[in-house]
Amino acid sequence: MEEIVKGLLHLSGELKEIKVHLQHLNKTRAEIFNESWIDGQDVLLALNISQRTLQTLRDSGILPFSKLNGKFYYKVSDLESLLESNYSGNHKRQSHD
C-alpha cells in the first residue's frame, strides 16, 4: 500500500511539471513580447533612476531603445547587458599593498 501512495505522489509531481511546461508553451505572442520589452516607467522603477538619468543613457547610446508614438521601450536583454557590463565583479580589484 505504501508503494502505491509513493507512486501516486511521484506521478502527481510529474503531472504538475508537465502542466507548467504546457502553460509556458501556451503563452500568446503578446505575452512573450511583453516579457522581452518594457516601457520607460518600468525601467525607472526597476533601476531606481530618474527620468533625466534614463534620458542620458538613451542620448549617450548606452541604452538602446525603440520609440513608438512618443513612448520609449527597452529590451530587457539590453538592460541585463548594461547591468552585467557595470557589475563590479567583472573588474579586477586593485590591491592596496
C-alpha positions in Angstrom: 0.0 0.0 0.0 2.8 2.4 0.9 4.4 1.8 -2.5 1.2 2.7 -4.3 1.0 6.0 -2.3 4.6 6.8 -3.1 4.0 6.0 -6.8 0.9 8.3 -6.9 2.8 11.1 -5.2 5.6 10.8 -7.7 3.1 10.7 -10.6 1.3 13.8 -9.2 4.6 15.7 -9.1 5.4 14.8 -12.7 2.0 15.8 -13.9 2.4 19.2 -12.2 5.7 19.7 -14.0 4.0 18.8 -17.3 1.3 21.3 -16.6 3.8 24.1 -16.0 5.5 23.3 -19.3 2.3 23.2 -21.2 1.2 26.6 -19.7 4.5 28.1 -20.8 4.0 26.7 -24.4 0.5 28.2 -24.5 1.6 31.7 -23.9 0.4 34.1 -26.6 2.8 36.1 -28.7 1.7 39.2 -26.9 2.7 37.7 -23.5 6.1 36.7 -24.9 6.6 40.1 -26.4 5.7 41.8 -23.1 8.4 39.7 -21.3 11.1 41.0 -23.6 10.2 44.7 -23.9 9.3 47.2 -21.1 8.4 50.8 -21.2 10.4 53.7 -19.7 8.4 53.8 -16.4 9.2 50.2 -15.7 12.9 50.9 -16.4 12.8 53.8 -13.9 11.2 51.6 -11.2 13.5 48.6 -11.9 16.7 50.6 -11.8 15.6 53.2 -9.3 16.8 56.1 -11.6 15.4 59.4 -12.6 13.9 60.3 -15.9 16.9 62.5 -16.6 19.3 59.6 -16.0 17.3 57.4 -18.3 17.4 60.1 -21.0 21.1 60.4 -20.6 21.5 56.7 -21.0 19.5 57.0 -24.3 21.2 60.1 -25.6 24.7 58.7 -25.0 23.8 55.5 -26.8 24.5 53.4 -23.6 20.9 52.0 -23.6 19.3 51.2 -26.9 15.6 51.9 -27.3 12.6 51.9 -29.6 10.2 54.9 -29.7 6.6 54.5 -30.8 4.1 57.3 -30.6 6.3 59.3 -28.3 6.8 56.4 -25.8 10.1 54.7 -25.3 10.5 50.9 -25.0 13.6 49.0 -23.9 14.6 45.3 -24.3 15.0 43.5 -21.1 18.1 41.8 -22.5 19.7 45.3 -23.1 19.1 46.3 -19.5 20.6 43.0 -18.3 23.7 43.6 -20.5 24.1 47.1 -19.2 23.9 45.8 -15.6 26.3 43.0 -16.3 28.8 45.3 -18.1 28.9 47.5 -15.0 29.0 44.7 -12.5 31.8 45.3 -10.1 32.7 41.6 -10.1 33.8 41.9 -13.7 36.7 44.2 -12.8 39.9 43.2 -11.2 40.3 44.5 -7.8 43.3 46.7 -7.2 45.5 45.6 -4.3 46.5 48.2 -1.8 49.8 46.6 -0.7 
